[in-house]
Amino acid sequence: MDIQTIRKDFPILDQQVNGHQLVYLDNAATSQKPTSVIQTMVDYYERYNSNVHRGVHTLGTLATDRYEEAREKIRRFIHAKSDKEIIYTTGTTQSLNLIAYGYGLARLGEGDEIVISPMEHHANLIPWQQVAQKTGAVLRYFPMEEDGTLALEKVRETISNKTKIVSVTEVSNVLGTVNPVKDIAKIAHECGAIMIVDGAQSTPHMPVDVQALDADFFAFSGHKMLGPTGIGILYGKQELLEAMEPIETGGEMIDEVGFQSATWAELPWKLEAGTPHIAGAIGLGAAIDYLQQIGMDQIQSYEESLTDKAYELLSQIDGVTLYGPGKRSGLVSFNINGVHPHDVSTALDSEGIAVRAGHHCAQPLMSCLKCESTVRASFYFYNSEDEIEALAKGIKETKEFFGHVV
Amino acid sequence: MLFNNLDQLYRSVIMDHYKKPRNRGELNGNHCVTVKMNNPSCGDKIQVSLEIENHKVKNVKYLGSGCAISQSSASMMTEAIKGLDVDQIHQLTFDFSEMVQGRAHNDDLDLGDAEALHGVSQYPARIKCATLAWKAVEKALRTADQDLNHE
């Protein structure tokens, strides 16, 4: 992988922020977009902007073709069996809410159990709290090891025949932990539960095969994988999606409408009411083209080397606490002792380094880590080793700055 | 030089309040009111207690956790408002909010050390850290208005 050539495809990276070369290390929040994705969306708006699945005119046909081609690209990218299993949503949050309300609500009752992990993003936590409150189901958590991993034997002890739904993130957005979702799915299925995987932090960084995982549902967002915001995917096994009632109804999702009732279109359209984010879907297709041109295996192994380097450099700095396991996906969460994460983030920003500070939409996890917030540097394949060194240098300088300013 | 301009934000008086907070604690009693406020986006937490008698804040204490800006601001706020009349405090919280947003403000009233936070206006992402404690005071005054006056 030639990083310098790759970086030229991302116009935003070539700029000064606060008088310094931008070092963008907030990729777990959102990724940057290559010219090919931006241009694909501009082309749609400039040349064939039309609604999909409606008119028979030329532009409408072109828009529909590109929109459905993107769905097919996404299907191949995550190795789903059929296009019918790929539902466009606004992002992971909507995908998970669709499962919770469209699948969970009607099927859960008093005493049933939903099991999630303590490292879930609020998007894979609050919908289950809500559904549990509405149905009388019990929300349970897998115990987490001290290094921020899940132990399979404890997973096995937590799941029982009362468990109806297991929902786990493949990669933690705070710790970078890569969870054994395939093994968890097997245990869930043995007990008759369905397995939901939050793929928001994994899909951009590693090969995904929903059939090999045997996930019943899988959710991810476009904007964390070079695509635009406002587009995401809900994958579901066809028989499960067929059984779901739409929670949104209206245009584009119907078969036949009478004065008093209506019937639904086939999958996937049954679950896609209203005019979708057409440019977003086509842009996500272009993002997948870009990722595949580089190769997800290459991306994964390059990010692994970046992350190892970051972990090594940061763990050498006295007074820096790192969170999460040694083996992890492309991010590091840390604190500088005695300096609040927001102050660290402001200091790094003044050197052009963009990182995230806060609870990362994972407040229960923060209480497990016994801290209120962390600083998180998260990487993508366009980050360079020099940028990792700039981060380590910035952290050392921040430590000195706050050590001396009294 | 490292961190050009950063010391304009983290002035030494600010770091002094952060590391040696004034008026930390809680007030309980007949004329006391305590409120809590969070910054949900970043997790800063503030609890402010006021002791109000004859339309005056006789005493004030705070507890909290968060960044240097939010916590020093709380400490400075307690010094600025102690002993003031409720109407003066409303004016002061308004002036402070205008100042950290970089807008012209009335300087008839003395913000004390909190004046040092004017540099926050150059850091838009941090304005809400600076204003948290002052919003908590407003909330405490509203609560006091409802609770203490209608006993």
Interface residues (C-beta under 8 A of the other chain):
Chain A: G19 V339 H340 P341 H342 D343 T346 A347 S350 E351 A357 G358 H359 Q363 M366 E372 S373 E397 E400 F401 F402 V405 V406
Chain B: L2 F3 N4 N5 L6 D7 L9 Y10 S12 M15 D16 K19 S41 C42 G43 D44 K45 S65 G66 C67 A68 I69 Y123 A125 R126 C129
